[in-house]
């Protein structure tokens, strides 16, 4: 839970954050960057920003030459363990990193990152790293025997139970507690973390963490997009939140199909602060066309909607 009047952690505050954030993204698609930045600034009054939102707000600020806002958003990413070299490879800023304005915006990076390294974030990340290490250790065998398969499931269940007990005792290990310090992210701002990959690996055997994740979403501690994506992964025959109905043509191009029961889906999406599915589709198409300019969906969600195979049924 957040402390203070602005970050109260109650549902109304979190909902306001996502309402303004969702509107800001639609203004980006409409190329109305001034309106988008105003909406991001409003959103950030209600909750500590998610990494994607900091990045998108930074790009918009840079376009508008709002150097103070661009510096503020970048510094917040740095304070959460962003690795600048990787950031400049995988984002819009790869094309402007030699510009004087960008160098000024990022000139405090080394000192801020050093403070982040000595904070509780890397220590918290080690807890998730231990889960990730156990998860990967049992998956190194290419053709496991039945006994080894049982060992994988046993490890997955142990990881789930450990994480459940840890969260119940110490709280959710979200972006504000871990940042980008997990080994699975290695300093990227846009990667999915250990929790999501653990849930991906256990999607067919357990939903024990679902209520805890939903509570974390409503407390503003976990990304609704990541939660929605794992719910979709657990239900490969259904369309719920982030994986849209589509067909793949002979050229392996993904084309979205009409969305049945969109009002029902939108009601479910609104319960976890997601934008309307029609707007979500527009954002996916925009991101597909513009690459890493802006980021509206986790990479795995993006791949699920544009991959030449159905990743939900991928073994």
Residue pairs with C-beta under 8 A, 6 or more apart in sequence:
1 8
1 9
1 219
2 8
2 9
2 13
2 47
2 48
2 220
6 13
6 45
6 46
7 13
7 46
7 47
7 48
7 220
9 219
9 220
11 218
13 46
13 47
13 220
14 46
14 47
14 218
14 219
14 220
14 273
15 273
16 43
16 46
17 43
17 44
17 46
17 47
17 220
17 273
18 43
18 224
18 273
18 274
19 43
19 273
20 39
20 40
20 42
20 43
20 46
21 39
21 40
21 43
21 53
22 273
22 274
22 275
22 279
23 39
24 35
24 36
24 37
24 39
24 40
24 43
24 53
24 56
24 57
24 60
25 36
25 56
25 275
25 279
25 283
25 294
25 296
26 275
26 279
26 282
26 283
27 33
27 35
27 36
27 39
28 36
28 56
28 60
28 286
28 294
29 282
29 283
29 286
33 60
33 63
33 64
34 64
36 60
37 57
37 60
37 61
37 64
37 66
37 69
40 53
40 56
40 57
40 60
41 57
41 69
43 49
43 53
44 53
44 57
47 220
48 176
48 220
49 57
49 73
49 76
50 175
50 223
51 77
51 80
51 175
51 180
51 189
51 190
52 189
52 190
52 223
52 295
52 296
54 73
54 74
54 76
54 77
54 189
55 73
55 77
55 91
55 189
55 190
55 294
55 295
56 294
56 295
56 296
57 69
57 73
58 69
58 70
58 73
58 74
58 77
59 91
59 92
59 93
59 293
59 294
61 67
61 69
61 70
61 73
62 70
62 92
62 93
62 96
62 101
62 102
62 105
65 101
67 101
67 104
67 105
70 105
71 104
71 105
71 106
71 108
74 82
74 105
74 106
74 109
75 108
75 109
75 112
77 87
77 180
77 189
78 84
78 106
78 108
78 109
78 112
78 113
78 116
79 112
79 113
79 115
79 116
79 179
80 116
80 121
80 175
80 176
80 179
80 180
80 189
81 113
81 116
81 117
81 121
81 122
81 125
81 179
81 180
81 181
81 187
82 113
82 179
82 180
82 187
82 189
83 180
83 186
83 187
83 188
84 106
84 109
84 113
86 186
86 187
86 188
87 93
87 187
87 189
88 94
88 97
90 188
90 190
90 292
91 189
91 292
92 292
92 293
92 294
93 102
96 102
97 103
116 122
116 179
116 181
120 177
121 177
121 178
121 179
121 181
122 181
124 173
124 177
124 178
124 181
125 178
125 179
125 181
125 182
125 183
127 166
127 173
128 173
128 178
128 182
128 184
128 193
128 194
128 195
129 182
129 183
129 184
129 194
131 159
131 162
131 163
131 194
131 198
132 182
132 183
132 184
132 194
132 197
132 198
134 155
134 158
134 159
135 155
135 156
135 159
135 194
135 197
135 198
135 201
137 155
138 148
138 151
138 152
138 155
139 152
139 201
141 148
144 151
144 152
153 205
156 198
156 201
156 202
156 205
156 206
157 202
157 205
157 206
159 198
159 202
160 198
160 202
160 206
160 208
160 209
161 208
163 195
163 198
163 209
164 208
164 209
164 212
166 173
167 173
167 212
167 216
168 212
171 177
171 221
172 212
172 216
172 219
172 221
172 222
173 195
174 216
174 221
174 222
175 223
176 221
178 193
180 186
180 187
180 188
180 189
180 191
181 187
182 193
182 194
184 191
184 192
184 193
184 194
184 197
185 191
185 193
190 295
190 298
190 299
191 299
192 226
192 298
192 299
192 300
195 209
195 213
195 222
196 226
196 229
196 230
196 298
196 300
199 209
199 213
199 230
199 233
200 230
200 233
200 300
203 230
203 233
203 234
204 234
207 234
210 231
213 222
213 227
213 230
214 227
214 272
216 222
216 227
217 223
217 224
217 227
217 272
217 273
218 272
223 298
224 272
224 273
224 274
225 242
225 274
225 297
225 298
225 301
226 298
227 272
228 240
228 241
228 242
228 269
228 272
228 274
229 241
229 242
229 243
229 298
229 300
229 301
229 304
231 240
231 241
232 238
232 239
232 240
232 241
232 242
232 243
232 304
232 312
233 243
233 312
236 310
236 312
236 313
239 245
239 259
239 260
239 265
240 265
240 268
241 265
241 268
241 269
241 272
241 274
242 280
242 297
242 301
242 304
242 305
243 301
243 304
243 305
243 312
244 256
244 257
244 259
244 277
244 280
244 281
244 284
244 305
245 256
245 257
245 258
245 259
245 260
246 254
246 255
246 256
246 257
246 305
247 254
247 255
247 257
248 254
248 255
248 308
249 255
252 308
254 305
254 306
254 307
254 308
256 281
256 305
259 265
259 277
259 278
259 281
262 276
262 277
262 278
265 277
266 276
266 277
269 275
269 276
269 277
269 280
274 280
275 283
280 297
283 296
283 297
284 296
284 297
284 302
284 305
284 306
286 294
286 296
287 294
287 295
287 296
287 297
287 302
288 302
288 306
297 305
300 311
303 311
304 310
304 311
304 312
